[in-house]
């Protein structure tokens, strides 16, 4: 059998010779219609490796697997670095588990070829014990590809985003940013710490600060992208770079690195980790220890210089915002977590870093308990929404069908194939209903790049009824939304909570997390089963309007007394 592996960054080539391959496996994801088209052109089966995933079950398996590495790399503050770094490694190791299923499906291979180097391809080579050939493996071609990739990325980012990329890559320990950060003064004023690395995390936390207007909060930004244009009056803002230290305890770092080496050796013999170990996934992750210790020391300085009485994090997965929660727990302070989106699939396997986890309502609680099997004792229902947002915004006269897009590339989807399948059909539905199509972009997406993509997949007539909105979600956008279309974005939840009908492109949903079925289970949105269902939206709209009673199942507002008690204090605003 001659097999071609298609790298996610490479496009299907019509020039590939028919009959040259017995099987083509996409290491990325595309709609089923793309694979059917490619299969016809090549005369052989084409499918995605992610078709072999088992939704939700694959996530749950990692709770026991990650537990095997605990208590091996623990620092003097009680932070288990496998607990922190393992969450970062899990997506890559999860995908490597699919290679074993693919190898079992193939059985034997005469020739294995990949369009460019890939860990998944190398893993399959190890499983099948056959040679691996790389198309266009010459140095010149690799350099051209690399330069092209960097050029495309730079062209899609503004100056602020480019600067953040440089900081993330070359200033992980804040040595440069510290020079420009204002000195962080000491203060004895009691504050609730809000750590953030992204603007959506900041905005979620800010909604909770509005519940306790007399309490002072301290927002500390681990990354500049955590900034928000509007800051509540009871929130002070500092940069984590202002608390960074120039050096670290080298003896401790060596001890942690030694512990990581022992961890690798232990996991290497386990069948679920052996391929990851052979490919260097575990050894390469050791470099994150130096970065992690620098971040930990900066957060420790925050606790030392400020009178932190509790920590509220809207993202307990990202190390930047997980580490302060862990430090708060070690100091026996309330460590309160919540999620900036509607649901968090990572809860299926990560260890709790919180003393209390705030859920928005019944749907999120049910997902955590029933799907992720989280212990309910640490969960508290309490949404941050204010009474002013508790109203229905839908109107039949609203002018837009809004396609709430997502940064599909981060999940290895082929976004142009998704746009080609969805947007033309939305244009047809919009013309039938007398509406326009608006693409509301995720903060991680580039408006310039998405517009170029639309220009490639739409006709001139279709372009006339489509526009792009890159601004944050607002009441103005919601009031103009006649209906929402998405794959499984949190915006489906946002729309349902204010009475706006939503539709899910169920055939494109995530391979693992099970968000779309949970939305459908609670009536947040109607599940569409195939692309042509998009054409039926005008006829199905009335049946998709969420009832007024649904909001009470999705969002249950938290009283100030409850939030104050959870944060360890009283309603007066001074926490104990």
MIMARNU-49777 format. One record per residue (C-alpha): chain; y, x, z. Coordinates in steps of 0.5 Angstrom, whole numbers, plus 500, padded with zeros to 3 digits. Each point is the difference from the previous one (the first is absolute). Layout:
residues N
+-------+-----+-----+-----+
: chain :  yy :  xx :  zz :
+-------+-----+-----+-----+
:     A :   Y :   X :   Z :
...
+-------+-----+-----+-----+
This chain:
residues 576
+-------+-----+-----+-----+
: chain :  yy :  xx :  zz :
+-------+-----+-----+-----+
:     A : 500 : 500 : 500 :
:     A : 507 : 503 : 498 :
:     A : 505 : 497 : 505 :
:     A : 508 : 501 : 499 :
:     A : 504 : 499 : 507 :
:     A : 507 : 498 : 499 :
:     A : 505 : 503 : 504 :
:     A : 505 : 495 : 503 :
:     A : 506 : 504 : 497 :
:     A : 497 : 500 : 493 :
:     A : 501 : 494 : 495 :
:     A : 494 : 497 : 496 :
:     A : 500 : 504 : 493 :
:     A : 498 : 496 : 494 :
:     A : 499 : 506 : 497 :
:     A : 493 : 501 : 504 :
:     A : 494 : 500 : 495 :
:     A : 496 : 494 : 500 :
:     A : 493 : 501 : 502 :
:     A : 502 : 507 : 504 :
:     A : 499 : 497 : 507 :
:     A : 495 : 496 : 503 :
:     A : 504 : 498 : 506 :
:     A : 508 : 500 : 502 :
:     A : 501 : 500 : 507 :
:     A : 508 : 499 : 502 :
:     A : 502 : 504 : 506 :
:     A : 506 : 495 : 501 :
:     A : 500 : 493 : 499 :
:     A : 502 : 495 : 494 :
:     A : 499 : 493 : 499 :
:     A : 493 : 497 : 498 :
:     A : 503 : 498 : 493 :
:     A : 502 : 508 : 499 :
:     A : 493 : 502 : 501 :
:     A : 497 : 495 : 495 :
:     A : 505 : 502 : 495 :
:     A : 498 : 507 : 501 :
:     A : 493 : 499 : 500 :
:     A : 501 : 496 : 493 :
:     A : 503 : 506 : 497 :
:     A : 495 : 506 : 503 :
:     A : 494 : 496 : 499 :
:     A : 498 : 501 : 507 :
:     A : 501 : 497 : 507 :
:     A : 507 : 502 : 504 :
:     A : 501 : 498 : 507 :
:     A : 504 : 503 : 506 :
:     A : 496 : 503 : 506 :
:     A : 504 : 496 : 504 :
:     A : 496 : 494 : 498 :
:     A : 494 : 503 : 504 :
:     A : 505 : 499 : 506 :
:     A : 497 : 494 : 506 :
:     A : 507 : 497 : 502 :
:     A : 501 : 500 : 507 :
:     A : 493 : 503 : 502 :
:     A : 502 : 507 : 497 :
:     A : 506 : 500 : 505 :
:     A : 496 : 498 : 506 :
:     A : 495 : 506 : 499 :
:     A : 505 : 505 : 502 :
:     A : 501 : 497 : 507 :
:     A : 493 : 504 : 502 :
:     A : 501 : 505 : 495 :
:     A : 507 : 503 : 502 :
:     A : 498 : 499 : 508 :
:     A : 495 : 506 : 498 :
:     A : 506 : 505 : 500 :
:     A : 503 : 498 : 506 :
:     A : 501 : 504 : 506 :
:     A : 500 : 507 : 497 :
:     A : 507 : 501 : 498 :
:     A : 504 : 498 : 506 :
:     A : 507 : 503 : 502 :
:     A : 503 : 501 : 507 :
:     A : 503 : 493 : 499 :
:     A : 494 : 497 : 499 :
:     A : 501 : 498 : 493 :
:     A : 493 : 501 : 496 :
:     A : 502 : 502 : 493 :
:     A : 494 : 498 : 497 :
:     A : 503 : 493 : 502 :
:     A : 506 : 501 : 496 :
:     A : 498 : 504 : 494 :
:     A : 494 : 496 : 499 :
:     A : 504 : 494 : 498 :
:     A : 503 : 504 : 495 :
:     A : 493 : 503 : 497 :
:     A : 497 : 493 : 500 :
:     A : 502 : 498 : 493 :
:     A : 498 : 506 : 497 :
:     A : 493 : 500 : 503 :
:     A : 499 : 493 : 499 :
:     A : 501 : 501 : 493 :
:     A : 495 : 505 : 500 :
:     A : 495 : 496 : 503 :
:     A : 500 : 496 : 494 :
:     A : 498 : 506 : 496 :
:     A : 493 : 499 : 503 :
:     A : 499 : 493 : 498 :
:     A : 502 : 502 : 493 :
:     A : 495 : 506 : 500 :
:     A : 495 : 495 : 502 :
:     A : 502 : 495 : 494 :
:     A : 500 : 506 : 495 :
:     A : 493 : 503 : 502 :
:     A : 501 : 506 : 496 :
:     A : 505 : 503 : 495 :
:     A : 499 : 505 : 494 :
:     A : 508 : 501 : 499 :
:     A : 505 : 499 : 505 :
:     A : 508 : 500 : 498 :
:     A : 506 : 499 : 503 :
:     A : 507 : 499 : 497 :
:     A : 503 : 505 : 505 :
:     A : 498 : 503 : 507 :
:     A : 498 : 495 : 505 :
:     A : 497 : 500 : 507 :
:     A : 496 : 494 : 498 :
:     A : 497 : 503 : 494 :
:     A : 499 : 506 : 504 :
:     A : 496 : 496 : 505 :
:     A : 496 : 497 : 495 :
:     A : 498 : 506 : 497 :
:     A : 497 : 502 : 507 :
:     A : 497 : 494 : 500 :
:     A : 496 : 500 : 493 :
:     A : 500 : 508 : 500 :
:     A : 502 : 500 : 493 :
:     A : 506 : 504 : 497 :
:     A : 507 : 497 : 500 :
:     A : 504 : 502 : 494 :
:     A : 508 : 498 : 500 :
:     A : 503 : 498 : 493 :
:     A : 506 : 504 : 499 :
:     A : 499 : 505 : 505 :
:     A : 504 : 506 : 497 :
:     A : 506 : 503 : 504 :
:     A : 505 : 498 : 495 :
:     A : 498 : 492 : 500 :
:     A : 500 : 500 : 508 :
:     A : 507 : 503 : 500 :
:     A : 502 : 495 : 496 :
:     A : 497 : 494 : 503 :
:     A : 503 : 503 : 507 :
:     A : 507 : 501 : 497 :
:     A : 500 : 493 : 497 :
:     A : 497 : 497 : 507 :
:     A : 506 : 503 : 504 :
:     A : 505 : 498 : 494 :
:     A : 498 : 493 : 500 :
:     A : 500 : 499 : 508 :
:     A : 507 : 504 : 500 :
:     A : 503 : 495 : 495 :
:     A : 498 : 494 : 504 :
:     A : 503 : 502 : 506 :
:     A : 507 : 500 : 503 :
:     A : 503 : 506 : 503 :
:     A : 499 : 497 : 507 :
:     A : 492 : 499 : 498 :
:     A : 500 : 507 : 497 :
:     A : 503 : 503 : 506 :
:     A : 495 : 497 : 505 :
:     A : 494 : 502 : 495 :
:     A : 503 : 508 : 501 :
:     A : 500 : 499 : 508 :
:     A : 493 : 497 : 500 :
:     A : 497 : 506 : 496 :
:     A : 504 : 506 : 502 :
:     A : 503 : 498 : 507 :
:     A : 494 : 496 : 504 :
:     A : 502 : 503 : 506 :
:     A : 508 : 499 : 500 :
:     A : 502 : 507 : 500 :
:     A : 505 : 499 : 494 :
:     A : 502 : 493 : 502 :
:     A : 501 : 502 : 507 :
:     A : 506 : 504 : 498 :
:     A : 504 : 494 : 497 :
:     A : 498 : 495 : 506 :
:     A : 505 : 499 : 505 :
:     A : 498 : 502 : 507 :
:     A : 496 : 495 : 504 :
:     A : 503 : 499 : 507 :
:     A : 497 : 498 : 506 :
:     A : 501 : 493 : 503 :
:     A : 497 : 496 : 506 :
:     A : 502 : 494 : 497 :
:     A : 493 : 496 : 500 :
:     A : 498 : 499 : 492 :
:     A : 494 : 497 : 497 :
:     A : 498 : 505 : 494 :
:     A : 499 : 498 : 493 :
:     A : 496 : 505 : 496 :
:     A : 501 : 499 : 492 :
:     A : 499 : 504 : 494 :
:     A : 501 : 494 : 495 :
:     A : 505 : 495 : 499 :
:     A : 495 : 494 : 500 :
:     A : 498 : 502 : 507 :
:     A : 507 : 501 : 503 :
:     A : 502 : 493 : 497 :
:     A : 494 : 497 : 504 :
:     A : 501 : 503 : 506 :
:     A : 508 : 498 : 500 :
:     A : 497 : 493 : 500 :
:     A : 497 : 501 : 507 :
:     A : 507 : 503 : 502 :
:     A : 504 : 494 : 498 :
:     A : 495 : 496 : 505 :
:     A : 503 : 504 : 506 :
:     A : 507 : 501 : 498 :
:     A : 502 : 503 : 507 :
:     A : 495 : 506 : 500 :
:     A : 501 : 506 : 497 :
:     A : 495 : 503 : 495 :
:     A : 500 : 507 : 497 :
:     A : 498 : 501 : 493 :
:     A : 498 : 507 : 498 :
:     A : 499 : 501 : 493 :
:     A : 494 : 505 : 498 :
:     A : 502 : 499 : 493 :
:     A : 506 : 499 : 496 :
:     A : 497 : 494 : 497 :
:     A : 500 : 496 : 506 :
:     A : 507 : 499 : 500 :
:     A : 502 : 493 : 500 :
:     A : 507 : 497 : 497 :
:     A : 501 : 496 : 506 :
:     A : 499 : 502 : 507 :
:     A : 501 : 495 : 506 :
:     A : 505 : 501 : 505 :
:     A : 495 : 502 : 505 :
:     A : 496 : 505 : 496 :
:     A : 502 : 508 : 501 :
:     A : 498 : 504 : 494 :
:     A : 497 : 507 : 500 :
:     A : 497 : 505 : 495 :
:     A : 493 : 503 : 503 :
:     A : 503 : 507 : 497 :
:     A : 505 : 500 : 505 :
:     A : 494 : 500 : 505 :
:     A : 496 : 505 : 496 :
:     A : 498 : 507 : 503 :
:     A : 500 : 507 : 497 :
:     A : 493 : 502 : 502 :
:     A : 494 : 498 : 503 :
:     A : 495 : 502 : 505 :
:     A : 496 : 505 : 496 :
:     A : 494 : 500 : 505 :
:     A : 499 : 492 : 500 :
:     A : 500 : 500 : 492 :
:     A : 495 : 505 : 500 :
:     A : 496 : 496 : 505 :
:     A : 501 : 494 : 495 :
:     A : 498 : 504 : 494 :
:     A : 494 : 502 : 503 :
:     A : 498 : 493 : 503 :
:     A : 501 : 498 : 492 :
:     A : 495 : 505 : 498 :
:     A : 495 : 498 : 505 :
:     A : 501 : 493 : 498 :
:     A : 499 : 501 : 492 :
:     A : 493 : 504 : 502 :
:     A : 498 : 494 : 504 :
:     A : 502 : 495 : 494 :
:     A : 497 : 504 : 495 :
:     A : 493 : 498 : 501 :
:     A : 501 : 493 : 501 :
:     A : 499 : 496 : 493 :
:     A : 506 : 496 : 500 :
:     A : 505 : 506 : 500 :
:     A : 495 : 506 : 497 :
:     A : 504 : 499 : 493 :
:     A : 507 : 500 : 503 :
:     A : 498 : 506 : 504 :
:     A : 498 : 503 : 493 :
:     A : 506 : 498 : 496 :
:     A : 504 : 503 : 506 :
:     A : 503 : 494 : 502 :
:     A : 499 : 501 : 507 :
:     A : 502 : 508 : 500 :
:     A : 507 : 498 : 496 :
:     A : 502 : 495 : 505 :
:     A : 500 : 506 : 505 :
:     A : 507 : 502 : 498 :
:     A : 503 : 493 : 502 :
:     A : 499 : 502 : 508 :
:     A : 506 : 505 : 499 :
:     A : 504 : 495 : 497 :
:     A : 497 : 494 : 505 :
:     A : 502 : 505 : 506 :
:     A : 507 : 501 : 498 :
:     A : 501 : 492 : 499 :
:     A : 496 : 499 : 507 :
:     A : 505 : 505 : 503 :
:     A : 506 : 497 : 497 :
:     A : 498 : 493 : 503 :
:     A : 499 : 503 : 507 :
:     A : 507 : 503 : 500 :
:     A : 502 : 493 : 499 :
:     A : 497 : 497 : 506 :
:     A : 502 : 506 : 504 :
:     A : 508 : 499 : 498 :
:     A : 500 : 493 : 500 :
:     A : 498 : 495 : 505 :
:     A : 495 : 496 : 496 :
:     A : 497 : 495 : 504 :
:     A : 495 : 497 : 494 :
:     A : 498 : 501 : 493 :
:     A : 500 : 495 : 494 :
:     A : 497 : 502 : 494 :
:     A : 499 : 496 : 493 :
:     A : 495 : 505 : 497 :
:     A : 495 : 503 : 505 :
:     A : 496 : 503 : 494 :
:     A : 505 : 505 : 497 :
:     A : 500 : 506 : 505 :
:     A : 508 : 500 : 500 :
:     A : 499 : 494 : 504 :
:     A : 494 : 500 : 503 :
:     A : 501 : 506 : 504 :
:     A : 506 : 497 : 504 :
:     A : 495 : 495 : 502 :
:     A : 495 : 504 : 502 :
:     A : 505 : 504 : 504 :
:     A : 503 : 494 : 503 :
:     A : 493 : 498 : 503 :
:     A : 498 : 507 : 503 :
:     A : 507 : 499 : 504 :
:     A : 497 : 493 : 502 :
:     A : 506 : 496 : 496 :
:     A : 499 : 494 : 496 :
:     A : 498 : 502 : 493 :
:     A : 501 : 494 : 496 :
:     A : 498 : 499 : 493 :
:     A : 500 : 495 : 494 :
:     A : 500 : 501 : 493 :
:     A : 505 : 499 : 495 :
:     A : 496 : 496 : 495 :
:     A : 496 : 494 : 500 :
:     A : 494 : 503 : 502 :
:     A : 497 : 507 : 501 :
:     A : 493 : 502 : 498 :
:     A : 500 : 507 : 503 :
:     A : 499 : 496 : 506 :
:     A : 493 : 499 : 498 :
:     A : 498 : 508 : 502 :
:     A : 506 : 503 : 504 :
:     A : 500 : 501 : 507 :
:     A : 506 : 496 : 504 :
:     A : 506 : 504 : 502 :
:     A : 503 : 495 : 503 :
:     A : 500 : 496 : 507 :
:     A : 502 : 493 : 496 :
:     A : 500 : 498 : 493 :
:     A : 505 : 495 : 498 :
:     A : 497 : 495 : 494 :
:     A : 504 : 495 : 496 :
:     A : 496 : 494 : 501 :
:     A : 493 : 497 : 499 :
:     A : 499 : 503 : 493 :
:     A : 501 : 507 : 502 :
:     A : 496 : 499 : 507 :
:     A : 494 : 497 : 496 :
:     A : 500 : 506 : 495 :
:     A : 500 : 505 : 506 :
:     A : 494 : 497 : 504 :
:     A : 496 : 497 : 495 :
:     A : 501 : 505 : 494 :
:     A : 501 : 506 : 503 :
:     A : 497 : 499 : 507 :
:     A : 505 : 502 : 504 :
:     A : 500 : 499 : 508 :
:     A : 504 : 494 : 501 :
:     A : 502 : 502 : 507 :
:     A : 506 : 504 : 497 :
:     A : 503 : 495 : 496 :
:     A : 506 : 496 : 501 :
:     A : 503 : 495 : 495 :
:     A : 507 : 501 : 500 :
:     A : 504 : 500 : 493 :
:     A : 507 : 503 : 500 :
:     A : 503 : 495 : 495 :
:     A : 507 : 497 : 503 :
:     A : 501 : 492 : 500 :
:     A : 505 : 501 : 494 :
:     A : 494 : 502 : 496 :
:     A : 496 : 494 : 502 :
:     A : 501 : 495 : 494 :
:     A : 497 : 498 : 493 :
:     A : 504 : 504 : 494 :
:     A : 496 : 497 : 494 :
:     A : 503 : 496 : 495 :
:     A : 497 : 497 : 493 :
:     A : 507 : 502 : 497 :
:     A : 499 : 507 : 502 :
:     A : 501 : 504 : 494 :
:     A : 494 : 506 : 500 :
:     A : 493 : 501 : 500 :
:     A : 500 : 507 : 504 :
:     A : 494 : 505 : 499 :
:     A : 500 : 504 : 506 :
:     A : 498 : 506 : 498 :
:     A : 496 : 506 : 504 :
:     A : 500 : 508 : 499 :
:     A : 493 : 499 : 496 :
:     A : 500 : 507 : 499 :
:     A : 499 : 502 : 508 :
:     A : 493 : 496 : 499 :
:     A : 498 : 503 : 494 :
:     A : 502 : 494 : 495 :
:     A : 502 : 501 : 493 :
:     A : 507 : 496 : 501 :
:     A : 501 : 499 : 493 :
:     A : 494 : 497 : 499 :
:     A : 501 : 495 : 505 :
:     A : 507 : 499 : 497 :
:     A : 497 : 499 : 493 :
:     A : 496 : 494 : 503 :
:     A : 504 : 497 : 505 :
:     A : 508 : 500 : 498 :
:     A : 499 : 497 : 492 :
:     A : 496 : 494 : 503 :
:     A : 505 : 499 : 506 :
:     A : 505 : 500 : 494 :
:     A : 496 : 494 : 497 :
:     A : 500 : 496 : 506 :
:     A : 507 : 502 : 501 :
:     A : 502 : 497 : 494 :
:     A : 496 : 494 : 501 :
:     A : 503 : 498 : 506 :
:     A : 508 : 502 : 498 :
:     A : 500 : 506 : 505 :
:     A : 501 : 508 : 500 :
:     A : 495 : 505 : 502 :
:     A : 503 : 505 : 505 :
:     A : 496 : 506 : 502 :
:     A : 501 : 502 : 507 :
:     A : 499 : 507 : 501 :
:     A : 496 : 503 : 507 :
:     A : 505 : 506 : 503 :
:     A : 495 : 505 : 497 :
:     A : 501 : 498 : 493 :
:     A : 505 : 503 : 495 :
:     A : 504 : 494 : 496 :
:     A : 501 : 505 : 495 :
:     A : 493 : 502 : 499 :
:     A : 498 : 492 : 500 :
:     A : 505 : 498 : 495 :
:     A : 498 : 506 : 495 :
:     A : 493 : 497 : 501 :
:     A : 502 : 493 : 499 :
:     A : 503 : 502 : 494 :
:     A : 493 : 503 : 497 :
:     A : 496 : 493 : 502 :
:     A : 505 : 495 : 498 :
:     A : 503 : 497 : 494 :
:     A : 507 : 499 : 499 :
:     A : 500 : 493 : 501 :
:     A : 496 : 501 : 507 :
:     A : 505 : 505 : 502 :
:     A : 506 : 495 : 500 :
:     A : 497 : 496 : 505 :
:     A : 498 : 506 : 505 :
:     A : 504 : 504 : 505 :
:     A : 499 : 504 : 505 :
:     A : 502 : 500 : 508 :
:     A : 500 : 506 : 504 :
:     A : 504 : 498 : 506 :
:     A : 496 : 498 : 507 :
:     A : 497 : 494 : 501 :
:     A : 506 : 495 : 502 :
:     A : 501 : 492 : 501 :
:     A : 504 : 500 : 493 :
:     A : 494 : 503 : 496 :
:     A : 495 : 495 : 504 :
:     A : 505 : 494 : 499 :
:     A : 500 : 502 : 492 :
:     A : 492 : 500 : 500 :
:     A : 497 : 494 : 497 :
:     A : 493 : 503 : 501 :
:     A : 497 : 507 : 502 :
:     A : 495 : 504 : 496 :
:     A : 497 : 506 : 503 :
:     A : 493 : 504 : 501 :
:     A : 500 : 500 : 508 :
:     A : 507 : 502 : 502 :
:     A : 503 : 498 : 507 :
:     A : 505 : 496 : 496 :
:     A : 495 : 495 : 499 :
:     A : 500 : 499 : 507 :
:     A : 508 : 500 : 501 :
:     A : 500 : 495 : 494 :
:     A : 495 : 495 : 504 :
:     A : 504 : 500 : 506 :
:     A : 506 : 497 : 497 :
:     A : 496 : 495 : 496 :
:     A : 500 : 504 : 493 :
:     A : 494 : 499 : 496 :
:     A : 496 : 507 : 498 :
:     A : 494 : 502 : 496 :
:     A : 496 : 506 : 500 :
:     A : 497 : 504 : 495 :
:     A : 493 : 500 : 503 :
:     A : 496 : 504 : 495 :
:     A : 505 : 506 : 501 :
:     A : 499 : 500 : 508 :
:     A : 499 : 506 : 504 :
:     A : 493 : 503 : 500 :
:     A : 499 : 500 : 507 :
:     A : 505 : 496 : 505 :
:     A : 499 : 493 : 499 :
:     A : 507 : 498 : 500 :
:     A : 500 : 495 : 494 :
:     A : 494 : 496 : 503 :
:     A : 504 : 499 : 507 :
:     A : 506 : 498 : 496 :
:     A : 496 : 494 : 497 :
:     A : 496 : 499 : 506 :
:     A : 507 : 498 : 504 :
:     A : 503 : 496 : 494 :
:     A : 505 : 506 : 499 :
:     A : 499 : 500 : 492 :
:     A : 495 : 497 : 495 :
:     A : 495 : 505 : 497 :
:     A : 500 : 501 : 493 :
:     A : 494 : 502 : 497 :
:     A : 502 : 503 : 493 :
:     A : 506 : 502 : 496 :
:     A : 500 : 493 : 496 :
:     A : 501 : 496 : 507 :
:     A : 507 : 503 : 500 :
:     A : 502 : 496 : 494 :
:     A : 498 : 494 : 504 :
:     A : 505 : 501 : 506 :
:     A : 505 : 495 : 498 :
:     A : 494 : 494 : 500 :
:     A : 498 : 503 : 507 :
:     A : 506 : 501 : 503 :
:     A : 501 : 493 : 504 :
:     A : 493 : 502 : 503 :
:     A : 502 : 507 : 502 :
:     A : 506 : 498 : 504 :
:     A : 498 : 502 : 507 :
:     A : 501 : 494 : 506 :
:     A : 505 : 501 : 505 :
:     A : 494 : 500 : 505 :
:     A : 498 : 507 : 497 :
:     A : 506 : 504 : 503 :
:     A : 497 : 498 : 507 :
:     A : 494 : 504 : 498 :
:     A : 503 : 506 : 497 :
:     A : 506 : 501 : 505 :
:     A : 501 : 499 : 507 :
:     A : 506 : 502 : 503 :
:     A : 500 : 505 : 506 :
:     A : 505 : 497 : 506 :
:     A : 504 : 506 : 503 :
:     A : 497 : 499 : 506 :
:     A : 493 : 502 : 497 :
:     A : 503 : 506 : 496 :
:     A : 503 : 503 : 506 :
:     A : 494 : 499 : 504 :
:     A : 496 : 504 : 495 :
:     A : 505 : 505 : 500 :
:     A : 499 : 501 : 507 :
:     A : 507 : 497 : 502 :
:     A : 504 : 494 : 502 :
:     A : 504 : 495 : 495 :
:     A : 507 : 503 : 503 :
:     A : 499 : 506 : 495 :
:     A : 498 : 506 : 505 :
:     A : 493 : 501 : 500 :
:     A : 496 : 503 : 506 :
+-------+-----+-----+-----+
